[in-house]
Amino acid sequence: MKFAERMPGQKVVMHVLQQGPGYEQDGAAARHVAQRLAVVPSVIIRLKQRFHATGRVQERQRSGRPRVTTQKEDRFIQRQAMKQRMATANNIRQRLQATTITVVSGQTIRNRLHNFGLRARRPVRGTTLTANHRAARRAAWCTQHVRWQLQQWAQVLFTDESRFCLEPADGRIRVWRRHGERFAERAVLERQRFGVGSVMVWGGISTRLRTPMYHVVGNLTGVRYQNEILQPLVVPALQAIGPRAILQDDNAPPHRSAAVNTFIQRARVNRMLWPANSPDLNPIEHMWDELCRRVQQHHPPPANLGQLLQWLQQEWNGVPRAFICNLIHSMRQRCVECLAHNGGHTRY
């Protein structure tokens, strides 16, 4: 009776009964009504029979299989899932059995959680935030910058490094296959065991300009950061922004080395104090995401690291300026959300 559940059965029966006794017993009439209502004739016939027998078209309550858990046990299952969000259905089943001696299956646990609106989803990955990290994000940074105007954020040069792999390891890749095709040639995702290489790039953005993308070869040290990035790229960009320009870089060891700190003081560069483990507060992280999406849209994919670097530099220059401005204009909202979460993770 799937069709009957989708349609107003009472109206269908009343429509048939209003046509008169001869119309009810006429098989052609049932087919005619079924065609008008886009259902099979058996639906009309069964609805009529049920209405004559019971006076209504709804199905009678069926006994079904009795529930193996009580309402109290259902609430226990919900509380266990809410207390420990990473617990599996089997973990909760074992706790329920140890507490109430009620034996259920893992599928029953999942069904009860579904009734409470709880679904198993991939968790969002975030950096580790200790109590000190949260306090620094909340009190020492967001409270200070939440009242900044757009003109002040326009003076900031946001910088960062990012690594792009030639074959990104996407854990969400799925394959369509039939039963018995697990090891079929077209159903196997081939990967190099130790990867095929990657490129590391550095860049900086502001509402007024973007720096050239720099390819970092090998390990980035403090001396290399000073000689290859700060002096030739960052200082000219800050001068182009204006006398009140501010450099933003994270707390990576090369960025906070003694040589770099001495250079920053000697060059009179205004540097923004940055809370540790706070990539969600840096808008350039979304610039990297946009860059990755643009490169992945190339078909076929890059064949080697040289082509990957070429496409990265091409797409870096091709990102619209309006996109960058929107990222930087979101800084106040980032601070607001960080304060609302008590210095914790944000949707950024």
N, C-alpha and C positions, 0 to 999 in steps of 0.2 A: 504493500500500500504506500509506496514512496510517493506516487503521484497524488494520492489523496491527502498526504500530509502537507504538500506544497500549495494546495488549492483550498478555497473556502467550501468544505464539503456540505455544510448546511444549506448554502445558497444553491449548490448544484442540485441537491435533492428537492428543495422547494421549487426550483425551476422545472424539474421533471414532473413533480406532483401536480403543478398548476396546469399541466397540459391535459389532464383528464385520465380516467382509468385505462381507456384504450391506448393512450400514448405510453403509459407505463409498461404495458405488456408487449409493445411492439419493439422487436429487436432492432429494426431499422431506426426507430426513434433514438434508442440508446447510442447507436453509432453516430447519428446526427449530432447529438449533444456532445459526444466525445470528440468529434471533429471540431466543433465550435470552441471547445475548451482545451484542445490540444492534449488530450489524454487518450489512453486506450479504452475501448468499450467496457472491459471487465471492471474498471474503476467505477464507472457509473452503475453497473449492475450490482456490485458489492455494496456500494453506498446505499442504494435503494433497499436492498435486502436487510442491511443492518438497521436502517431507519424504521422499516416496518416491524422488525423484531424487537428493537430496544427503544425506539422513539428518538434516537440520536445517532449521529454519524461518527462520534469519537469512539476510538477503540476502548474496550474495557480494560481495566487495570489487570495486568498479568502478574503472577506471583514472582516469576523469575528466580534467580539464584539468590539466597539470603546473603547480606553483607557480612563479610568475615570480621570486620572491625566495627567498633562502636563509635559514636560521635566523640567520646572522650579520647579514644585512641587515635582518631583522625586529627584532633587538635594536638595530640602529642607528636604525631608525625610532622605537622606543620611547624611546631615549635623547634623541633630538632633541625629542620631544614633552615629555619630563620636564624638559629644560633650559629650554625656552622654551614655557611653557604657552599663550601666546597665538598660537603659530605655526599657520598654516592647513595643510590637507592639501597644497595646492599648494606651499607653502614647503618642507615636508618632502620632497615629491617632487623638487623642484629640487635640494635638498641631496644627496639620495640619488643622483640622476643625476650630479651633479658629482663625487661621491666614488667611486662604484662603477661608473659608466657603465651602470647598470641603469635602463631606461626602464619606468616603471609609470604607472598612472593615479591620479588623486586618490582614486577609490573604493577602489583597492587599498590605499592608505595608510590610509584610514579603516577598512577591514576588518582590517588588521593591528593597528591601535590598539584596535579593539573586542576582538580576541582577548586583549589584555593588560588588558582591563577599563577602558580609557580611553574616555570619551564626551564629546562636545562639549556643553557646558552654558553658560548665561549666567553670567558672572562676578558675584560679589557686589560691589556698589559700596561703597567705603569712602573716607574722607578720606585725604589725603596725610599720611603719617607719615615724617618724616625721622629721622635717628639721634638728634638732640636731642629730638624729640618722644617717641620710644620710651623714651629714658633718663628723661625727666621723668615719663612715665606709670608706668614700672616702679619707679624708685628714689624719686622725690620724692613720689609719691602713693599707688600701690598698696601699697608696702611699709609705708607709714605707716598706711593705713586697713584693711588686710586683717584686722587683729585687733580691729577695732571690733565691739562688741556691738550687738544690735538696739536697746537703749535709747539708745545713742549716735546711731544712724542716725535714730531717731525725733525727734531734736532738729533735724534738718536740713530746711530748706525748699528743695526743688528747684524752680528756676524756669527758664523759657526762653520764647522767642518761636517762632512757627511760622506759615507762610503756607499758606493753603488756596485752591486755584484753583476757579473755578466749573466749568471743564471740565478735570479732571485728565488730563494726557498720559500714558496708560498704554501703554507700548510692547509689552505682552503681549496686547493685544486681537487676537482672531482673528475671521475671518468664514467661514461655510460657503457655498461657491459651487461651481457646476459649471463645466465647461470653457466658455470663451467669455463668462463672466459677470463678468470683472474690473471692467468699468465699469458694471455693472448698478446701478440706483439704490439698491437695498437692500443692495448689497455695498460701497458707498462710505461711508467714515467722514468726515463733513463736520466741518471744524475752521476756526475763525477764524484767519487768518494770524498775527495778533499777539495772539491770546488774547482772552478776554472779561472779564478782570479777576480779581482775587483779594482776599482779606482777610487781614490779619496780626493775630494775636492773641497775647496774653501770658497766662501762667498760672503758678501755683505749687502744689505738692502736698507733703504730708507725711503721716505715718501718722495724725496727729490732725485735720488740716483740709485744705481746699483753698481757695485764694483765689478771688475772683470772676474770671471771664475778662474781660480788658480788650481792647477793640478798638483797635489802634494804627492811627491814620489818618496817612498820609504817612510821611515818614522819621523814624525814632526817633533823636533826638540825646541827648547826655548830659544836657542841661538838662531835656528832656522826660522822660527816664527817671527823673530825680530827682523832678520835680514831679508826674508823672502816675502813676508806678508805685511808686517806693520809698517816698515819704512817705505816700500815702494807702492803699496796699495791702500793701507788704512789712512796714513797721514794725508795724502792728497785728497782722499774722499772726505775726510773731516774738514779740510780746508775749503773744499767746494761747498759743503753744507753750511758753514758759517762759523763765526767765532765762538758760538755757544754749543758747538757740536759735542756729542757725547758718544763714546765707544762702549758698546755692549759686547762682552765676550764671557763665556762661561768659566768655570773654575777648573778646567783641565790643567794638568801639571805644566805643559808648555806655556800656557797663558799666564801662569802665576809664578814663573821662575824668577830668580833674582835678577838675571840679565834683562828680562822683559820689564820688570818693575822699575829698574834703573832707567831704561830707555823711555818708559812712559813718563816718568818724572822729568827727564831731561828734555823731552819733546813737548812737555806741557800739554799732554793729552788728558782730557776729562774722561775718566773711566767710571762706568756705572757699577756700583756694588751689586753683585748678583747672588741670589740664594742658591745653595747647592741643590742638585737633583731637581731642577725646575725646567725641563724642556718644554712643558706645556705653557710656560709664560713667554717663550721666545717665538715670535711669529715666523721666523725663518724656517722653523721646523715644518710648517705647512708649505713653505716654498719648496722644500726638498720633496715633500709628498707630491706636489703638483708636477715637479720635474720628473719624478719617477713615473707618474701616470702618462705624461707626454711621451717619454721614451718608450714605454711599453706599448703605445699605440702604433709604433713603427712596425711594419710588416714587410719582409721578415725581420725577426729580432736581430740585434747587433751580432756580427759574427766573431768579433774579437774586441779586445780592450781598446784598441785605437779607435775603432768605429763607435764604441760606447762613449768614449770621452768626447769625440766629435759631436755626437748627438746631444750629449749633456750641455756642451757649450752652446750649441745651436738653440736648444730649447731654453736655456738660461736667458739668453738675449731675447727670446720670443715671448716670454711671459708678459702679458700686458701690465702696464704700470698701474692701471686701476685695480688689478688683483693684489698687487703689493700694497697699495694704499689701504685697501679694505683690511688686509692682515694687520697693518700697524694701527688702524683705527679701532681694532678690537682690543687694544691693550687695556683700556679702562674696564671693559666687561670681563676680561681675564682676571683682573684684580678683584672685581666684585665677586666673581664665582669662587676665587680662592679664599676670600674672607668668609663667604657663606659656608664653605666646607671646612672652616677652621684650619686653613692651611693645607688641606688635603688635596687629593686629585680632582681635576676639573675635566670638563668635556673637551677641552682643547688638547 
